[in-house]
């Protein structure tokens, strides 16, 4: 039973870490989206 309790704790920690990482990543993408300059090939 201790194994399952420990596994659940680890999964909860991973979910929290992933959620925080996604928030930071999404915020960085928004900032990059403002600064992106589109380059079109000349032809």
Beta strands, then each sheet from edge to edge (+ up, - down):
end
